[in-house]
């Protein structure tokens, strides 16, 4: 969701919102992710921040920032999992931007526009 937000992917944000609702993710977490707000849960906030910084620095976060992620309770495998997830999302987010992908049936109620574009 952090990648969807930063990359302004209208399609992925709607689709992942729908999936998170189906998985019974708390509404406040979904809404905070959709609005780009920092999550209240410290461990989730550390994950969100790590993902955001990886995107914004194109992977050049430095050892101190990686250590902060590890100190939040994650391991190096999780760091690589985040990186792999972001790589996949980059392709998806950019494809949807380029193709102006329309929302599938059922996703309409989760339509999203980046706050800066409202």
N, C-alpha and C positions, 0 to 999 in steps of 0.2 A: 504494500500500500504506500510505503514511503517513496518507492520508485515511481509509482503511478502518480503520486502527488507532484513530485519534483519534475517529472517529465510531462506532466499535464495530460495524462492519458485518460480521456473521457470514457473510453470503452473498458479498459482494464479496471478503472476505479468503480464503474457500475458493476462489472462482472464479479469483482472480488468482494464488493459490498454484498451482493446477493449471496455469494458463497459463505461469507462470514455470518450473515443472518441465518442461513440454513444450518450452520455449525453452532448456532446459539452463542456467538461471541457477544459480549455485553455491548449494548447500544452506545454507551459513552466512549468506549474504545473505538468503535467504528466511526463515530462522529468526529472524534479527535483526529483520527487518521485522515479522514476526508477533508478536514479543515486545516491540516498541517500543524495542529497543536501538539505540544509535548505530552506524551502519555503520563498519567498519574503514577502508574506502577513503576517503581525504580528500575526493575530488571528489564521490563519492556521498553522503558524510556532509553535505557542504555543500548538496547538493540536498535531502536529507531534512530538514535543519534549516530550510532556506528554506521548504519546503512546510509544515512544522509551524508555523513562525512566522506564515506567511500565514494559516493556519487560526486559530491562537490569537489573533491580533490583528485578525482580520477584514480583513486587507489593509493595516493601518496599521503597517507595519514600519519606516518611516523610511528616509531616504537612506543612512545608514551601513550598515544591514543589507542593503539592496539592493547597495551597493558591495561588501560582503563576498562576496555571491553572485557578482558579476561578477569579483571578484578570484580566486575559486576556479576560474575558467576558463569561466564561462558568459557569455552575452551577454544583452542586453535582450529579444531575441526569446525566448530560453529562459525568462526570467522571466515573460513573457506566456503562454508555452506552459504553464508550471506553473500559472499562475492559471486558464487555460481548463480544464486538466485537473481542477483542484480544484473548479471550478464544476460540471463534469459529474458528478464523483464525489459532490458534495454532494446532488444530486438523486437519484442512484442509492442512496447510502448511506441517506438519509432515507426513500426509498420502501421499501427493504427492511426498515427498522426498523418503519415504520408497518404494512406488510403482513405482517410476520413471514414473509417469503419462505422457502420450504423449499428446501433444497439439491437441485440436479438430480442425477440418477443419475451416478455417477462422481465426484462432489464430496465424498461422505461421508468419504473418508479424509483430506480436507483440512479437515474441520470445525474451527471455531475459536471459542473463548470468550476475551474480553478477560481479560488476567491479573488485573485487579482484581475480576473476577466469578468467579474459580475458587475 
